[in-house]
Structures are given as C-alpha cells and as structure tokens.
Amino acid sequence: MSAPILVMGATSGIGKLAVKEAVRRELPVRAFARSADSLETTRLVEPFPGDATDSADVTHALKGVRAVIYALGISESVSMLWQKETLFSTTTEILVEAMSEAGVRRLVAVTGYGAGRSRQAMSTLERLGHRALLGRVYADKDRQEQIILHSALQYTIVRPVILTGGPRSGKAKVKRDPSGWHNGIVSRADVAAYLVDAVEKDLDIGRDVVLAR
C-alpha cells in the first residue's frame, strides 16, 4: 500500500469529504483534526488527533506521508466582522516549515475565491460585499497564500467559489487562466474530488486555480 495522504481538517467540511473521496479510491489517509479521535480506524483511515497550531503535532503527523491536503476551516460567527483572524496564516506557516524539514514536498491547499490575486477577478460590488463580511478572514487567507507562494514546496492553491452541500457531480471546472475566473457555486464534494485528483495526478503544481461550475 502507498504512503498515506495527510488531510488536515479531516472531520468537517471539505476535509471530511476529501477523506471519503480518498477511501472511495482505495487510497490510505491520515486524518488530522482536533476531533479525529471521533473517527473509526479502518484499513485505509488512520485517525490522527492533533492541533494544527502545535508544531510538534504537525511534525509528528507528517512522518511517512506522501502529500498534504490542507482543508482547515473556521466556524462562522458574528465576531468575524471585527476580530482579527490568524488561524490560516499561523497553521500554514507551521505546516510549510514542518514539511520542509520532513522532506514532504506536495501541498494542495484550499483557500477561497477572493483570496490572493483572485480578488481582482471580482466586480467592485462583489469586492465591497465580500470584504465587508469576510474581510478579516480573507486578509488572513491572503497572508496564507503568500506563505505558500514563497515556499519551496510543490504547491497547488485551490480557491473554490460559493460552496454547496450537493453531491459529487464531476462538473466542476478548474479555472487556470485568471481571465476566466468568476464567482458561482461548486459542491464541497466536487472540491474534495479535485483535491485528491491533484495529489494523485500531480495536477497544477506551482499554480493557483479557481473551482467553479
């Protein structure tokens, strides 16, 4: 059996579905999350409880893996409007350093449409609304992307548009050319499928892409 894929944020959202997608393809996964002890150990899934802000936990989780899917998220709350967010940049900085030391080079990281240079693809109205509601979160995603871009890793930055709870459809489009970037909807399951594809097929190394229907 091949070395496992480390999925960070494996118990909720896109991360949980990435684990499910990997298992569907008979791929071994190390499922990293604070609540990973709630998962069942199987032939393909190794629950790995840990804190992504703890460098020792991250270093330990990286032992023997072949790639990392970063899918950490936060719970939405009203405090997002005024509280500074640092989770994404902090955990990514820890992860990039730990991966470099461990010799794990492949990183597929989920950020979001509106982060980094994809912000310029938004209309003025979209930018105003997006930054009013999610400005502090996306300021941290901007910092996160810069950390990845300046790393020596074989990275892919993945920016899904508005997420839905729909099934895996296979209809998500990978927008590689910034001239084709636009808002829209995409299911978390389709995003998860692309993340596993990116690891399995070495897709879009050194690129930042947008996923949309």
Secondary structure, 3 states (H helix, E strand, C coil): CCCCEEEECCCCHHHHHHHHHHHHCCCCEEEEECCHHHCCCCCCEEEEECCCCCHHHHHHHCCCCCEEEECCCCCCCHHHHCCCCCHHHHHHHHHHHHHHHHCCCEEEEECCCCCHHHHHHCCHHHHHHHHHHHHHHHHHHHHHHHHHHCCCCEEEEEEECEEECCCCCCCCEEECCHHHCCCCEEEHHHHHHHHHHHHHHCCCCCEEEEEEC
